[in-house]
Amino acid sequence: MVIGLGPGREEEMTPRARQALARAEVIVGYRTYIDLIASLVAGREVVVTGMTGEVARCREAVARAAAGARVAVISSGDPGVYGMAGLILEILAGHPRGKEIAVSIIPGVTAATAAAATLGAPLMHDFAVISLSDRLTPWEVIARRLEFAAAADFVLVLYNPRSHGRPDHLHRARDIILQYRQPSTPVGVVRNAGREGEEAWVRDLATFLELPVDMVSTVIIGNSQTRVQDGRLVTPRGYRL
Amino acid sequence: MVIGLGPGREEEMTPRARQALARAEVIVGYRTYIDLIASLVAGREVVVTGMTGEVARCREAVARAAAGARVAVISSGDPGVYGMAGLILEILAGHPRGKEIAVSIIPGVTAATAAAATLGAPLMHDFAVISLSDRLTPWEVIARRLEFAAAADFVLVLYNPRSHGRPDHLHRARDIILQYRQPSTPVGVVRNAGREGEEAWVRDLATFLELPVDMVSTVIIGNSQTRVQDGRLVTPRGYRL
């Protein structure tokens, strides 16, 4: 099973995810995510690795499942959005006993919509989700997607907006977007969306780089119609009021 | 409160959404969504309108909240993705007592990730969410977004892909995308994702129009790297295996 925990608070985790976790014999995940659900994994075997150990972690999960264990691989948010679902399926496809292993993927509330709910309603119209991490994707591909999404007036949701390894990606992304959007375009940033320690800010394209955006932040950049109302981001769907 | 029910099955609704529903005195929503949660609304006042009565429904919700009732407006999936969250905030902003009314938006599992989980892991890379409904958006805007998202190799998620009022939009969308993607590009369709009566198919751009795509379907079109493995859609994130 590949389980989406949702943003982090237990009250945002679906009953289906919770039940699947309760049935698992072995729980595999990144340390930070295991810690989010410490009370739910008590008494079970836990396999943890660092953030960049995804391949080793998923291989171990598949090996344990092939040996007969009921294994749960956990991702925060939704496991199918930059999470572990794809890697598990890829490893299964290359495993001699992969076809015998039943796998279910259990969705969760993803950071895009958790952050949007905190900010107001910025995703009421078409939106594009882009990761700024170039660990697995060339920057040229990311830059092209930013440019085309900005040009077509999508609301933009940026995952992995900044880390120690890529301190200037967000700045470069902002400069690309500014070719197509006004500096006054509303921008929302949420750190730890839907988790303990959640913080949120509403700024604009001209000023949001001053905010403490980091790896656990989600950035939402409005389209040409997005506005700020009583401190909240709202992208009108187009109803006549 | 604006509450996201998730895809429809109770086991996919977050505890936070369920608790908010339990506390509400008045529940406002489209008939189909009220029916999805019939057992959870028993004993409370329910305000229903048809699918196109969104503005009247939300005005009624705000009027009832202004009169002191604890009101829950429900949307299936996530209420911030083509749901009621934005309209509620817009109506509140124009209401004389809008600033006095506390509003919380409770996220849910959206159709994009519920459908993705059923199909495999198609959303492991950057994706764009586009509604094909031109009820509130000119077709030219939709077509431009389809074209730019296809050109920049986003995975595409299509909401509202087909209805009686727009039987040929999906065909036109497919033709736009075919300018940039191979006819063999994998396409997944899920009807009633995460609900009773769920059905799913995996085809390709050349053939998926044969499927019974309708208003309650979600269509996911792979990027240039998406492949079919053991009947599931997988978009590689880029890990070396």
Interface residues (C-beta under 8 A of the other chain):
Chain A: G4 G6 P7 R9 E10 E11 E12 M13 T14 P15 R16 Q19 E54 V55 D78 P79 G80 V81 Y82 G83 A85 G86 L87 I88 L89 E90 I91 L92 A93 G94 G98 K99 I105 I106 P107 G108 V109 T110 T113 A114 A116 A117 T118 G120 A121 P122 L123 M124 H125 D126 F127 A128 V129 I130 S131 L136 T137 V141 I142 R144 R145 E147 F148 A149 A151 A152 D153 F154 G194 Q229 D230 R232 V234 T235 P236 R237 G238 Y239 R240 L241
Chain B: G4 G6 P7 R9 E10 E11 E12 M13 T14 P15 R16 Q19 E54 V55 D78 P79 G80 V81 Y82 G83 A85 G86 L87 I88 L89 E90 I91 L92 A93 G94 G98 K99 I105 I106 P107 G108 V109 T110 T113 A114 A116 A117 T118 G120 A121 P122 L123 M124 H125 D126 F127 A128 V129 I130 S131 L136 T137 V141 I142 R144 R145 E147 F148 A149 A151 A152 D153 F154 G194 Q229 D230 R232 V234 T235 P236 R237 G238 Y239 R240 L241
